[in-house]
Amino acid sequence: MASIENPVAELPPPSASDLAHGEVLYSIRDLTVDYATRAGTVGAVDRVSLDIRKGEIIGLVGESGCGKSTLGKALMRMITPPGHISGGELLFAGEDLMLASDRRMRQLRGARIGMVFQDPMTSLNPLARIIDHLTETIQTHESTVSDAAARDRAEQLVARLGIRIERIDDYPHQFSGGMRQRIMIALALALRADFVIADEPTTALDVIVEAQFLDLLLELRDEFDLTILLITHNIGAVAEISDRVAVMYAGKLVELGPANAVFGETKHPYSQGLLQSVPNIDVDDVDLYQMAGSPPSLVHPPPGCRFHPRCPAAMDICRTEEPAFLKVAPEQATACWLYSKGRYDE
């Protein structure tokens, strides 16, 4: 009987070890993702450019439907019909992933790029034990690893993530939401990935478990020299652990900068609105701010700046011409006509 070829294990994994802390690990250039619908083409991600540095935690925030999760899936080349990546470059550790074959991408996923999904119960096989999830991941990518060695590595990993070793033989439904998210992290780290995309990982967690999970992300970043893209609508979580913050609106990147700058010297009116919408328990008798209007249709987005129908500072030019994404501080950039004449130049 002919042996079944393993399309993953025989390919050597790419290395990012030669990159120094702070160098660009993942470079995204003019990334565009479209979805074909009966109503027309939805531009979920529109010409987004972003450099993700090795060893950093970068928070990606914005309202629901702004394109955050689509961007995260595109970085793993996981966009499926009716969606497709219609343009741009994806350079991971110097390798152009837009030119990579499906076979190459299967090797990259897990081995060097991991993902923690929003709902682990839809990502974990309910009929498989946790040990089976972990050992299958390890042995699929590293075919020479024995069953005993794979189990030993899995036990060490779950123990590091605060799960009792004896529970490795349990099924997903026997764990709490927080523990299932830890298992998802274990799957992302089983092959010592360089880059982890966490897509709304705290949505189903209560505030105490959420705080523990965020602390764990910080510890793992330092211990494993991870690079993490944290996709979330939870601005508080981003403010707590992120080194830099990227803000998306209607498929566009509208602001980018260090967390202390974005939260302390917010430039874009949309970012300002997001921050004002966060409840503050330290302030009494203040009504919660609510941005006017709703996000636009991505089938027929408004001309000019896409935020102008909701923007309290909108000018005539905002309604007709799209603003460029310009540097407005040493490490901060925004796409807003308010800063077109005050561009920062080094």
Residue pairs with C-beta under 8 A, 6 or more apart in sequence:
6 140
6 143
7 103
7 106
7 107
8 103
8 106
8 107
8 111
8 140
8 141
9 140
9 141
9 142
9 143
10 143
11 103
11 104
11 107
13 107
13 108
13 111
13 112
13 141
13 191
14 92
14 93
14 95
14 108
14 112
15 93
16 25
16 54
16 92
16 93
16 112
16 194
16 195
19 25
19 54
19 93
20 54
21 54
21 55
21 225
22 53
22 54
22 55
22 56
23 53
23 54
24 51
24 52
24 53
24 54
25 52
25 53
25 54
25 92
25 93
25 194
25 195
25 227
26 51
26 52
26 75
26 90
26 91
26 92
26 93
26 195
26 227
27 51
27 52
27 89
27 90
27 91
28 48
28 49
28 50
28 51
28 52
28 75
28 88
28 89
28 90
28 91
29 49
29 88
29 89
29 91
30 47
30 48
30 49
30 87
30 88
30 89
31 45
31 47
31 48
31 49
31 71
31 74
31 85
31 87
31 88
31 89
31 90
32 43
32 45
32 46
32 47
32 48
32 85
32 86
32 87
32 88
33 43
33 44
33 45
33 67
33 70
33 71
33 74
33 79
33 83
33 84
33 85
33 86
34 41
34 42
34 43
34 44
34 83
34 84
34 86
35 41
35 42
35 44
35 82
35 83
36 42
36 81
36 82
36 83
36 84
37 82
37 299
39 299
40 299
40 300
41 299
42 298
42 299
43 251
43 298
43 301
44 67
44 70
44 83
44 251
44 298
45 67
45 70
45 71
45 74
45 251
46 67
46 250
46 251
46 252
47 87
47 88
47 252
48 67
48 71
48 88
48 248
48 251
48 252
48 253
49 253
49 325
50 246
50 253
50 256
52 58
52 195
52 227
52 229
53 227
54 194
54 225
54 227
55 221
55 225
55 226
55 227
56 227
56 228
56 243
56 244
57 217
57 218
57 221
57 227
57 228
57 230
57 241
57 242
57 243
58 228
58 229
58 230
58 242
58 243
58 244
58 245
58 246
59 230
59 232
59 237
59 238
59 241
59 242
59 244
59 245
59 246
59 259
60 68
60 71
60 72
60 229
60 230
60 231
60 232
60 245
60 246
60 248
61 68
61 232
61 233
61 234
61 235
61 238
61 245
61 246
61 247
61 248
61 274
62 68
62 233
62 247
62 248
62 249
62 274
63 233
63 249
63 274
63 295
64 233
65 295
65 298
66 248
66 249
66 250
66 251
66 295
67 248
67 250
67 251
67 252
68 199
68 231
68 232
68 233
68 248
69 118
69 199
69 200
69 231
70 79
70 83
71 231
71 248
72 115
72 197
72 199
72 229
72 231
73 79
73 199
74 85
74 90
75 90
75 113
75 197
75 229
76 105
76 108
76 109
76 113
76 115
76 197
77 85
77 90
77 97
77 100
77 105
78 109
79 85
85 98
88 98
89 96
89 98
90 96
90 97
90 98
91 97
92 108
92 112
92 113
92 195
93 112
93 194
97 105
97 108
100 108
107 141
109 115
110 137
110 140
110 141
110 187
110 188
110 190
110 191
110 193
111 141
111 191
111 193
112 191
112 193
112 194
112 195
113 193
113 194
113 195
113 196
113 197
114 187
114 188
114 189
114 191
114 193
114 195
114 196
114 197
115 188
115 196
115 197
115 198
115 199
116 181
116 184
116 185
116 188
116 196
116 197
116 198
116 199
116 201
117 123
117 184
117 199
117 201
118 199
118 200
118 201
118 203
118 204
119 203
119 204
120 172
120 177
120 180
120 181
120 183
120 184
121 172
121 173
121 180
123 184
124 133
124 172
124 180
124 183
124 184
125 132
125 133
125 172
126 171
126 172
126 173
127 171
128 136
128 171
128 172
129 168
129 169
129 170
129 171
130 158
130 167
130 168
130 169
130 170
130 171
130 172
130 175
130 183
131 151
131 154
131 168
131 169
133 183
133 187
134 150
134 153
134 154
134 157
134 158
134 168
134 186
134 187
134 190
135 147
135 150
135 151
135 154
137 187
137 190
137 191
138 145
138 150
138 153
138 154
138 190
138 191
139 145
139 147
139 150
141 191
142 191
145 153
153 190
154 168
154 186
154 190
155 165
155 168
157 186
157 189
157 190
158 165
158 167
158 168
158 182
158 183
158 186
159 165
161 182
161 183
161 185
161 186
161 216
162 182
162 216
163 179
163 182
163 183
163 186
167 174
167 175
172 180
172 183
175 183
176 209
177 204
177 205
177 209
178 205
178 209
178 212
178 213
181 201
181 202
181 205
181 213
182 213
182 216
184 201
185 196
185 216
185 220
188 196
189 196
189 220
189 224
192 224
193 226
194 226
194 227
195 226
195 227
195 228
195 229
196 226
196 227
196 228
196 229
197 228
197 229
197 231
198 217
198 228
198 229
198 230
198 231
198 232
199 231
200 231
200 232
200 233
201 213
201 230
201 232
202 210
202 213
202 214
202 232
202 234
202 237
203 232
205 213
210 234
210 237
214 237
214 240
214 241
217 228
217 230
217 241
218 241
220 226
221 227
221 228
230 237
230 238
230 241
230 242
232 238
235 274
235 275
235 278
236 278
238 245
238 259
239 259
239 263
242 259
243 258
243 259
244 256
244 257
244 258
244 259
244 262
244 331
245 255
245 256
245 257
245 258
245 259
245 262
245 263
246 253
246 255
246 256
247 253
247 254
247 255
247 256
247 262
247 268
247 270
247 271
247 274
248 254
249 270
249 295
249 306
249 307
250 295
250 296
250 298
250 301
250 306
250 307
251 298
251 301
251 306
252 306
252 335
253 325
253 335
254 268
254 270
254 271
254 307
254 334
254 335
254 336
255 262
255 266
255 267
255 268
255 270
255 271
255 332
255 333
255 334
255 335
256 262
256 325
256 332
256 333
256 334
257 267
257 329
257 331
257 332
257 333
258 331
258 332
261 329
261 331
261 332
262 271
262 332
263 275
265 329
265 332
266 272
266 275
267 328
267 329
267 332
267 334
267 336
267 338
267 339
268 307
268 334
268 335
268 336
269 307
269 311
269 312
269 313
269 336
269 338
270 291
270 307
270 310
270 311
271 334
273 289
273 291
273 310
276 289
277 288
277 289
277 290
277 291
279 288
280 286
291 310
292 310
292 312
293 309
293 310
294 310
296 302
296 306
296 309
302 308
302 309
302 319
303 319
303 320
303 322
304 317
304 318
304 319
304 320
304 321
304 322
305 311
305 314
305 318
305 319
305 322
305 323
305 335
305 336
305 337
308 314
308 318
308 319
311 318
313 338
315 337
317 337
318 337
321 337
322 335
323 335
323 336
323 337
323 340
324 335
324 340
325 333
325 334
325 335
326 333
326 334
326 335
326 339
326 340
326 343
326 344
327 333
327 343
327 344
327 345
328 334
328 339
328 342
328 343
328 344
329 344
330 344
330 346
